[in-house]
Amino acid sequence: MIELPIGVPAEIVPLSWLLGVWEGTGVLDYTIGTDHVQREFGQRISFSQDGLPYLNYSAYSWVLDDAHTPLVAETGYWRLSRPLQPGDPGPGMLPGVGERPFGSADEVETLRNAADGFDIEVSLVHPDGVSEVYLGQVKGPRIDLATDAVMRTAGAKEYAAATRLYGLVEGHLLWAWDIAALGQHLRTHASARLAKVD
């Protein structure tokens, strides 16, 4: 069952079932040439909102060993995909001019796509020099994403593309992440099952 919070901006209602802190475990399973990497990890994901038409996202993962060795972190923003209008803030710190668009449920419904979902954009930044822009769709309790762009600093490891799938199943957030990295084609990388903790 999807629980929708009260008082969130109308534009993030299609994503609002993600709001909160989720924690659980997953499995990393990736093959590079003849080397097979497999390990269990713990993860904590937070989706929050601050009154603007997007979700704030952060994730932290650690190896399930005696030391809880840090594994990876990422942060970013999730929003409905649409052209920005004069009422939207930006670029930079410039305030919007006039009313903020898509302030009501009826206005947000005009953004529904032909597949009866909503197109979304996700921007993620990793501390290892990789930034990703995903395009995809939220349709009820399911989100499908694929990279539109991957940017890397000169020192970052080779990473070319990814897909992600998120779903709400029996009150748990399940996700799967496929990547094309280190000379490999797009293939299974990691998945997890998380429970809401707040």
HUFEN-V217899 format. One record per residue. N is the residue number from 1. PSI is psi in radians with two decimals (none if undefined). OMEGA is omega as a letter, one per 40 degrees, with the letter a starting at -180 (* if undefined). D_FIRST is the distance of its C-alpha to the first C-alpha in whole Angstrom. Layout:
N:PSI:OMEGA:D_FIRST  N:PSI:OMEGA:D_FIRST
//
This chain:
1:2.36:i:0  2:2.23:i:4  3:2.14:i:6  4:2.17:i:10  5:2.74:i:13  6:2.54:i:16  7:0.23:i:19  8:2.69:i:19  9:2.43:a:21  10:-0.61:a:20  11:-0.39:i:21  12:0.08:i:18  13:-0.73:i:15  14:-0.39:i:14  15:-0.08:a:14  16:-0.30:i:13  17:-0.26:i:10  18:-0.36:a:12  19:2.38:i:14  20:-3.04:i:15  21:2.29:a:17  22:2.41:i:16  23:2.53:i:18  24:-2.66:a:19  25:2.84:i:22  26:-3.08:a:22  27:2.24:i:25  28:2.25:a:28  29:1.78:a:30  30:2.42:i:32  31:2.27:i:36  32:1.84:a:39  33:-2.06:i:42  34:-0.03:a:42  35:2.25:i:41  36:2.10:i:37  37:2.15:i:35  38:2.25:i:32  39:2.75:i:31  40:2.58:i:28  41:2.78:i:27  42:2.70:a:25  43:2.55:i:23  44:2.14:i:21  45:2.42:i:20  46:2.26:i:19  47:2.17:i:18  48:2.97:i:20  49:2.64:a:21  50:0.41:i:24  51:-0.17:i:24  52:2.86:a:25  53:0.93:i:24  54:2.89:i:22  55:2.42:i:20  56:2.43:a:23  57:2.40:i:22  58:2.55:i:24  59:2.47:i:24  60:2.30:a:26  61:2.63:a:26  62:2.67:i:29  63:2.41:i:31  64:1.28:i:30  65:-3.12:a:33  66:-0.53:a:35  67:-0.06:a:36  68:0.91:a:32  69:2.18:i:34  70:2.45:a:33  71:-0.98:a:32  72:2.73:i:30  73:2.69:i:29  74:2.72:i:28  75:2.75:a:27  76:-2.82:a:26  77:2.46:i:24  78:2.30:i:22  79:2.83:i:22  80:2.50:a:22  81:2.08:i:25  82:2.73:i:28  83:2.39:i:31  84:2.57:a:32  85:2.96:a:34  86:-0.56:a:36  87:-0.20:i:34  88:2.51:i:32  89:2.78:i:34  90:2.95:e:36  91:2.87:a:38  92:-2.31:a:38  93:0.24:a:38  94:2.30:i:39  95:2.75:i:37  96:2.77:i:36  97:2.09:a:38  98:-2.87:a:37  99:2.55:i:34  100:2.28:a:31  101:2.82:i:29  102:0.85:a:26  103:-0.11:a:25  104:2.82:i:23  105:-0.67:i:20  106:-0.71:i:23  107:-0.69:i:25  108:-0.63:i:22  109:-0.46:i:21  110:-0.25:i:25  111:-0.11:a:23  112:2.39:a:21  113:3.11:a:23  114:-0.36:i:24  115:0.15:i:21  116:0.47:i:19  117:-2.84:i:18  118:2.31:i:19  119:2.44:a:22  120:2.81:i:22  121:2.39:i:24  122:2.21:i:24  123:2.16:a:27  124:2.51:i:28  125:2.34:i:31  126:2.53:a:32  127:-0.11:a:35  128:0.26:i:36  129:0.19:i:38  130:2.34:i:35  131:2.44:a:33  132:2.51:i:30  133:2.10:i:29  134:2.53:i:26  135:2.58:a:25  136:-2.67:a:22  137:2.46:i:19  138:2.25:i:16  139:1.74:a:14  140:-2.27:a:10  141:0.55:i:9  142:2.41:i:12  143:2.22:i:16  144:2.26:a:19  145:2.59:i:22  146:2.51:a:26  147:2.38:i:29  148:-0.54:i:31  149:2.49:i:33  150:2.17:i:34  151:2.44:a:37  152:2.50:i:39  153:2.93:a:41  154:-0.53:a:45  155:-0.03:a:44  156:2.69:i:40  157:2.74:a:40  158:2.21:a:39  159:2.08:a:36  160:-0.60:a:36  161:2.86:i:32  162:2.77:i:28  163:2.64:i:25  164:2.56:i:22  165:2.27:i:18  166:2.51:i:15  167:2.61:i:12  168:1.99:a:8  169:2.04:i:8  170:0.77:i:7  171:0.03:i:7  172:2.57:i:10  173:1.99:i:12  174:2.45:i:14  175:2.73:i:17  176:2.46:a:20  177:2.08:i:24  178:2.46:i:27  179:2.72:i:30  180:1.88:a:34  181:2.77:i:36  182:0.71:i:39  183:0.04:a:40  184:2.64:i:38  185:2.94:i:36  186:2.16:a:32  187:2.90:i:31  188:2.39:a:28  189:-0.97:a:28  190:2.77:i:25  191:2.78:a:22  192:2.85:i:19  193:2.11:a:16  194:2.53:i:15  195:2.59:i:14  196:2.29:a:13  197:-0.07:i:16  198:none:*:16
//
